[in-house]
Amino acid sequence: PPAVPPPPSGPPARGSLSLHRAYLRSPLGLLRLGQLVLGAAFWVTVAAHKYEGAAHFALFAAVLVWLLTLALFGLSLLGRWALVPWLGSRWLLTNLVHDLALGVGLYAAATGIMGYKAGRKSYCNLPGYSQQCLYGAYLSASICGGIAACLYLFSGLYCLSRRCRDQRDII
């Protein structure tokens, strides 16, 4: 008769929550903190100023990636990724795909949009211009987005190197 696989062990016991300090001190944990800070700086800068057109997509992309990063960071920090169906058993791969596909891709697009918009508003940076100037806000958002995209690239490469060495955990 065919062998029956053992039943899944299920999620970890629901005890008190404690921080996974090793994750917080790992390269991935530190990169996640930087991504969260720069991502928040990006979307708060855009949302705090008048924006139109393609900046709507840039803001949507930044907030989406920021929220997903916050979820990954929270689950990893609490050591509760096993609670996520199907993805919990592939947590390193989940982080890898998130970083390279979503983080780098969407932040690179958002950075390009905000850089283009900053270039279009560069005339208002002249002395004596009396209207509200969005050049500084768009340029700041573009710089934050570019650095955030680089941080996502570094964390994606970190996860890829762990995956290539046949390691299955994020730290």
C-alpha positions in Angstrom: 0.0 0.0 0.0 1.2 3.6 -0.6 2.7 5.4 2.3 0.5 8.1 3.8 2.3 11.3 4.5 2.2 12.5 8.1 -0.4 15.2 8.9 0.9 18.7 8.9 2.1 20.0 12.3 -0.1 23.1 12.0 0.7 26.6 13.1 2.8 27.2 16.2 1.1 27.2 19.6 -0.5 30.5 20.4 1.6 31.6 23.3 2.9 34.9 24.2 4.4 36.9 21.4 8.1 37.5 21.6 10.5 39.3 19.2 12.8 37.3 17.0 15.9 39.3 17.9 18.2 37.3 15.6 16.1 38.5 12.7 16.2 42.1 13.8 20.0 42.0 13.9 20.3 40.1 10.6 21.1 41.9 7.3 17.6 41.2 6.1 16.0 42.7 9.2 18.2 45.9 9.0 17.4 46.2 5.2 13.7 45.9 6.0 13.9 48.7 8.5 15.6 50.9 6.0 13.0 50.0 3.3 10.1 50.8 5.7 11.7 54.2 6.6 12.5 55.2 3.0 9.2 53.9 1.7 7.3 55.9 4.3 9.3 59.0 3.4 8.5 58.5 -0.3 4.7 58.1 0.1 4.3 60.7 2.8 6.3 63.2 0.7 4.1 62.6 -2.3 0.8 62.5 -0.3 1.5 65.7 1.6 1.7 67.7 -1.6 -0.6 68.3 -4.5 -0.1 65.5 -7.1 -1.7 64.6 -10.4 -1.5 62.2 -13.3 1.1 59.4 -13.1 1.9 60.4 -9.5 -1.2 58.5 -8.5 0.3 55.3 -9.7 3.6 56.1 -8.0 1.8 56.7 -4.7 -0.2 53.5 -5.1 2.9 51.5 -5.9 4.8 52.9 -2.9 2.0 52.3 -0.4 1.3 48.8 -1.7 4.9 47.7 -1.4 5.3 49.5 1.9 2.3 47.7 3.4 3.5 44.3 2.1 7.0 45.0 3.5 5.4 45.9 6.8 3.5 42.6 6.8 6.7 40.6 6.0 8.7 42.5 8.6 6.0 42.0 11.3 5.6 38.3 10.6 9.4 37.7 10.5 10.0 39.8 13.6 7.5 37.8 15.5 8.6 34.5 14.0 5.0 33.7 12.8 5.5 33.2 9.1 4.3 29.6 9.5 0.8 31.0 10.1 0.6 32.2 6.4 -1.0 29.5 4.3 1.2 28.1 1.5 3.7 31.0 1.7 4.9 30.2 5.2 6.6 27.0 4.2 8.4 29.0 1.4 9.2 32.1 3.4 12.7 32.7 1.9 11.2 32.4 -1.6 8.3 34.7 -0.7 10.8 37.3 0.5 12.9 36.9 -2.6 10.0 37.4 -5.0 8.6 40.3 -3.0 12.0 42.1 -3.0 13.0 41.6 -6.6 9.6 41.6 -8.4 7.6 44.0 -6.3 10.1 46.1 -4.4 12.6 46.8 -7.2 10.1 46.8 -10.0 7.5 49.1 -8.5 9.9 51.4 -6.7 12.0 51.8 -9.9 8.8 52.7 -11.8 7.7 55.1 -9.1 11.2 56.7 -8.9 11.1 57.2 -12.7 7.7 58.8 -12.6 8.7 61.2 -9.7 12.0 62.0 -11.4 10.3 62.9 -14.6 7.8 65.0 -12.8 10.6 66.8 -10.9 12.3 67.5 -14.2 9.0 69.0 -15.5 8.8 71.3 -12.5 12.4 72.4 -12.4 11.5 75.8 -13.8 9.8 76.8 -10.5 13.0 76.5 -8.6 14.1 79.9 -10.0 14.4 82.9 -7.6 11.3 85.1 -7.7 8.9 82.4 -8.7 5.7 83.2 -6.6 3.7 80.0 -7.1 3.9 76.8 -5.0 6.9 74.8 -6.2 6.6 71.0 -6.2 10.1 70.5 -7.5 11.6 69.8 -4.1 8.9 67.4 -3.1 9.1 65.4 -6.3 12.9 65.4 -6.2 12.9 64.2 -2.6 10.4 61.5 -3.4 12.5 60.4 -6.3 15.7 60.2 -4.2 13.9 58.2 -1.5 12.4 55.9 -4.0 15.7 55.3 -5.7 17.5 54.4 -2.5 14.5 52.2 -1.5 14.8 50.3 -4.8 18.5 49.8 -4.1 17.7 48.4 -0.6 15.1 46.0 -2.1 17.7 44.9 -4.7 20.2 44.2 -1.8 17.7 42.3 0.2 16.6 40.3 -2.8 20.2 39.4 -3.6 20.7 38.4 0.0 17.7 36.1 -0.1 18.9 34.8 -3.5 22.4 34.0 -2.1 20.8 32.1 0.8 18.6 30.2 -1.6 21.6 29.3 -3.8 23.4 27.9 -0.8 20.4 25.6 -0.1 19.5 27.5 3.1 15.7 27.6 3.7 15.5 30.2 6.5 15.7 34.0 6.2 18.5 34.4 8.7 
